[in-house]
Amino acid sequence: MSVQQGQDLLEVWIDQDLCTGDGICVQYAPEVFELDIDGLAYVKGTEEELLQAPGATTPVPLPLLQDVVDSVKDCPGECIHVRRVTDQVEVYGPEAD
């Protein structure tokens, strides 16, 4: 079994109601996050499209996991959530234990 198969798949989403628009997430992981014209951050889909539906999620690419985690830790709005796909448990973010 490869390392990637043994890893839990993770997804990330942003609560725009708490987003402060600082863009720290975009600085860390521009492949995953983008600021929209409204000044708020959103996740990007696998085809680089902006996912603007509330609660929209995108997979966290394993090579970018540390950048996404750093985004979570440094986000002043505490609005970035990373959870396991299998059981929806938040592993990084304001609701993580």
Secondary structure, 3 states (H helix, E strand, C coil): CCHHHHCCCEEEEECCCCCCCCCHHHHHCCCCEEECCCCCEEEECCCCCEECCCCCCEECCHHHHHHHHHHHHHCCCCCEEEEECCCCCEEECCCCC
